[in-house]
Amino acid sequence: MTSGLHKVLISWIGGNDLKAVADKQSGPILSTLKNAEIDSVELLYSYPQAEVESYLSWLQQRVDIPIKATEAKLSSPVNFGEIYLAVEPVLKKLSTAETELSILLSPGTPAMQAVWILLGKTRFPAVFYQSSRESGVERVEIPFELAAEFVPAVSEISDAKLNALTDSRVPINAAFDNIVTQNPSMHVLKQQAQILAERNVPVLIYGETGTGKELFARAIHNASPRREKPFIALNCGAIPEELIDSTLFGHKKGAFTGAVADRSGVFQQADGGTLFLDEFGELSPQSQVRLLRVLQEGRLVPVGSDKELPVDVRIITATHRNLMEAVADGHFREDLFYRVAVGVLHLPPLRAREGDLSLLADMMLKAQGDQDPAFSGKKLSADAKKVILQHPWRGNVRELRSTLVRAALWSSGENITGAELQQALFTMPEREPDLLNHDVSQGVDLNGIMGELAAHYIQNAMAHTAQNKTKAAKLLGLKSQQTLSNWIEKYDIE
């Protein structure tokens, strides 16, 4: 690794380290710090707080470097899943371009050591040490390479539970078991959704495309007292503005050109059950007004009719847009927002669901093989799993599913290689401003370009300094707060 980096050692606090205090020995951690060039220490522990505090005080008296210790709440010191979830965030925080990461393998259980090796050889490259009374402190060379993410063991999941992951359509009988995950945040979301299912309140689900918004909506319906009544789903973004009223509330024959018969809207179709309005943020302001009235009064008037009809519908809405920003910008009605945002669920993107990528990919491939013999036995190689872990998955589960189908189709062998998976990916270009390559022959807005650049850095500097103009001006190389104010005024920067 490059010299001049900040060298940090990470380790579990082991039993031999705690005993070292009473036995007047060094213990693995202190021995390593005495024999290796280390700038700071990050320790993890699951022992009682009092024992650890005594040890940390003893250790700090013997080394002149920063020591930080983090408690890991483990139900068992051999629970791979809990160990992984305790270790991964610390490694992620420490693994930077300015840091040389070292891992001490000796303290802890074999399960802890296995997780260190798997993560230190894949996602967070590290130098390994071990320390013993017999051999002293040694740098360990692990003579093999790994490419797959460590995935904690999970119980077998039936094929029925994989339907929602292998089919673009959400199964009618979708339940919370269909939402397969080993991520703690997702487990919390499932628990929250189950609580909402038991109550007859509106639910708003936030999430990027492909994160499972309809899957959650169907599961809530199927776990609710309305489960025997209809579940109707509507994509609001796919309905032309002139047909919104008819689609939502229905119409009478002759109400407009093409209305050749009476037609019930989705509210009437969902009467007694659940209406799921996807892409809810795409509704026009005019449609929002009419929808709010129906939600408030529980009554609607079909297009072309003068008769009100009662409806009893539980509303679940979903959007990828930030409706709070839309309300602030005047693009979405505040009263409608608060009407639908009673129970709110924020679904994380797949790239933020730690531990789920490899799990979902393997299960999707298995389900494909169960459905079509041509896919039977297909597996992901270590290189292919590395590609999966490095891809951002902007389309989330939907993108992962379609990519695996393409890769399986193109793969010539049983194992899908990294190159085959890479070929199956769609890599979207990053939208970064290219301020130096505008075509001058076509004319350029120099003032606008300067304003865009100024706004970017001024807003960042103001945020970094908690809106302190004097400090922000200094960060930006400007002479004074007044100079910064002049720039803000000149380019109309918020």
Residue pairs with C-beta under 8 A, 6 or more apart in sequence:
1 100
1 127
2 100
5 98
5 99
5 100
6 39
6 40
6 98
6 99
6 100
7 37
7 38
7 39
7 40
7 99
7 100
7 102
8 38
8 39
8 40
8 41
8 42
8 94
8 99
8 100
8 101
8 102
9 32
9 33
9 36
9 38
9 40
9 41
9 42
9 102
9 103
9 104
9 129
10 41
10 42
10 43
10 44
10 90
10 91
10 94
10 101
10 102
10 103
10 104
11 28
11 29
11 32
11 41
11 42
11 43
11 44
11 103
11 104
11 106
11 107
11 108
12 43
12 44
12 45
12 46
12 107
12 108
12 112
13 29
13 43
13 44
13 45
13 47
13 52
13 55
13 69
13 107
14 27
14 28
14 29
14 106
14 107
14 108
15 47
15 107
16 27
16 28
16 106
16 107
17 27
17 28
17 29
17 30
17 55
17 107
18 27
18 47
18 51
18 52
18 55
19 25
19 27
20 26
20 27
20 30
20 55
20 58
21 54
21 55
21 58
26 34
28 104
28 106
28 107
28 130
28 131
28 132
29 41
29 43
29 59
29 104
29 107
29 131
30 59
30 62
30 63
31 131
31 136
31 137
32 38
32 104
32 129
32 131
32 137
33 41
33 63
33 65
34 63
34 137
35 136
35 137
36 102
36 129
36 137
36 139
38 65
38 102
39 65
40 65
40 66
40 67
40 68
41 63
41 65
41 66
41 67
41 68
42 68
42 69
42 70
42 90
42 94
43 56
43 67
43 68
43 69
43 70
44 69
44 70
44 71
44 72
44 86
44 87
44 90
45 52
45 69
45 70
45 71
45 72
46 71
46 72
46 73
46 74
46 77
49 71
52 69
52 71
56 67
56 69
59 67
60 67
70 90
72 82
72 83
72 86
72 87
73 82
73 86
74 82
74 83
74 86
75 82
76 82
77 83
77 108
77 109
77 111
77 112
78 109
78 110
78 111
79 111
80 111
80 114
80 115
80 150
80 152
80 153
81 152
81 153
81 154
81 182
81 355
83 111
83 112
83 115
84 115
84 119
84 150
84 152
84 355
85 152
85 184
85 354
85 355
87 112
87 115
87 116
87 119
88 119
88 354
91 101
91 119
91 120
91 123
91 124
92 124
94 101
94 124
95 101
95 123
95 124
95 125
100 127
101 120
101 124
101 125
101 126
101 127
102 126
102 127
102 128
102 129
103 116
103 120
103 126
103 127
103 128
103 129
104 129
104 130
104 131
105 113
105 116
105 117
105 128
105 129
105 130
105 140
106 129
106 130
106 131
106 132
115 150
116 128
117 128
117 142
117 146
118 146
118 150
119 150
120 126
120 128
121 142
121 144
121 145
121 146
122 146
122 147
122 148
122 149
122 150
122 386
123 149
123 389
127 139
128 139
128 140
128 141
128 142
129 137
129 138
129 139
129 140
130 137
130 138
130 140
131 137
131 138
146 382
147 381
147 382
147 383
147 385
147 386
147 418
148 358
148 382
148 385
148 386
149 355
149 357
149 358
149 385
149 389
151 182
151 355
151 358
151 359
152 182
152 355
154 182
154 359
157 180
157 363
159 367
159 370
161 177
161 178
161 180
162 180
162 363
162 364
162 366
162 367
163 171
163 178
163 367
164 170
164 171
164 174
164 178
164 179
164 212
164 215
165 178
165 180
165 360
165 363
165 364
165 367
165 397
165 401
166 364
166 367
166 368
166 371
166 401
168 398
168 401
170 214
170 215
170 218
171 178
171 218
172 218
172 231
173 222
174 215
174 218
174 219
174 222
175 219
175 222
175 223
176 190
176 193
176 194
176 219
176 223
178 215
178 219
179 186
179 190
179 212
179 215
179 216
179 219
180 359
180 360
180 363
181 187
181 190
181 353
181 356
181 359
182 355
182 356
182 359
183 348
183 353
183 354
183 355
183 356
185 348
185 352
185 353
186 348
186 353
186 356
189 216
189 345
189 346
189 347
192 343
192 345
193 216
193 219
193 220
193 345
194 223
196 203
196 220
196 343
196 345
197 219
197 220
197 221
197 223
197 224
198 223
198 224
198 225
199 343
200 224
200 225
200 226
200 314
201 342
201 343
202 295
202 314
202 315
202 316
202 317
202 339
202 340
202 341
202 342
202 343
203 217
203 220
203 315
203 316
203 317
203 340
203 342
203 343
203 344
203 345
204 280
204 316
204 317
204 318
204 319
204 323
204 340
204 341
204 342
204 343
204 344
204 345
205 213
205 216
205 217
205 316
205 317
205 318
205 319
205 344
205 345
205 347
206 318
206 319
206 320
206 322
206 344
206 345
206 346
206 347
207 213
207 318
207 320
207 345
207 346
207 347
207 348
207 349
208 320
208 347
208 349
208 394
208 396
209 320
209 395
209 396
209 398
210 350
210 395
210 396
210 397
210 398
210 399
211 347
211 348
211 349
211 350
211 396
211 397
212 347
212 396
212 397
213 278
213 318
213 347
214 233
214 276
214 278
214 318
216 345
216 347
217 231
217 233
217 274
217 276
217 316
217 318
218 231
218 276
220 274
220 316
221 227
221 231
221 273
221 274
221 276
221 314
221 316
222 231
224 274
224 314
226 272
226 273
226 274
226 314
229 270
229 271
229 272
229 273
229 274
230 269
230 270
230 271
230 272
230 273
230 274
231 270
231 273
231 274
231 276
232 266
232 269
232 270
232 273
232 274
232 275
232 276
233 276
233 278
234 247
234 248
234 266
234 275
234 276
234 277
234 278
235 278
235 279
236 244
236 277
236 278
236 279
236 280
236 282
236 283
237 278
237 279
237 282
238 279
239 247
241 284
241 286
241 287
244 283
244 284
244 287
245 251
245 287
245 290
245 303
246 255
246 256
246 259
246 263
246 265
246 303
247 265
247 266
248 265
248 266
248 267
248 287
248 290
248 291
248 294
248 300
249 265
249 267
249 268
249 290
249 294
249 300
249 301
249 302
249 303
250 262
250 263
250 264
250 265
250 267
250 268
250 300
250 302
250 303
251 259
251 262
251 263
251 265
251 302
251 303
251 304
251 305
252 259
252 262
252 302
252 303
252 304
252 305
253 259
253 260
253 261
253 262
253 304
254 304
255 302
255 303
255 304
255 305
256 303
256 304
259 303
259 304
262 302
264 302
265 300
265 302
266 275
267 275
267 294
267 300
267 311
267 313
268 300
268 309
268 311
270 311
270 313
271 311
271 312
271 313
272 312
272 313
273 313
273 314
274 313
274 314
274 315
274 316
275 313
275 314
275 315
275 316
276 316
276 317
276 318
277 315
277 316
277 317
277 318
278 317
278 318
278 319
279 318
279 319
279 320
280 317
280 318
280 319
280 323
280 340
281 319
281 320
281 321
281 323
281 326
281 332
282 319
282 321
283 291
285 331
285 332
285 333
288 332
288 333
288 336
289 333
291 336
292 333
292 335
292 336
292 339
294 300
294 311
295 315
295 336
295 339
295 340
296 339
298 310
298 311
298 312
299 308
299 309
299 310
299 311
300 308
300 309
300 311
301 307
301 308
301 309
302 309
315 340
317 340
323 332
323 337
323 341
324 337
326 332
327 333
327 334
327 337
349 393
349 396
350 356
350 357
350 360
350 393
350 396
350 397
350 400
351 357
351 392
351 393
357 388
357 389
357 393
357 400
358 380
358 385
358 388
358 389
360 397
360 400
361 380
361 385
361 388
361 400
361 404
362 379
362 380
364 400
364 401
364 404
365 375
365 378
365 379
365 380
365 404
365 408
365 416
368 375
368 378
368 404
368 405
368 408
369 375
369 376
369 377
369 378
370 376
375 408
377 414
378 408
378 411
378 414
378 415
378 416
379 414
379 415
379 416
380 388
380 415
380 416
380 421
381 415
381 416
381 417
381 418
383 417
383 418
383 419
384 407
384 415
384 416
384 417
384 418
384 420
384 421
386 418
387 418
387 421
387 422
387 425
388 400
388 421
391 425
393 399
393 400
394 428
395 402
399 426
403 421
403 424
403 425
403 426
404 424
406 424
407 416
407 420
407 421
407 423
407 424
408 416
410 420
410 423
410 424
411 417
411 420
433 452
435 449
435 452
435 453
438 444
438 449
450 491
451 490
451 491
451 492
451 493
454 487
454 491
454 493
455 491
455 493
457 476
458 472
458 476
458 484
458 487
458 488
458 493
459 493
459 494
461 472
461 475
461 476
462 468
462 469
462 472
464 472
464 475
465 471
465 472
465 475
469 481
469 484
469 485
470 480
470 481
472 484
473 479
473 480
473 481
473 483
473 484
476 484
478 484
478 487
487 493
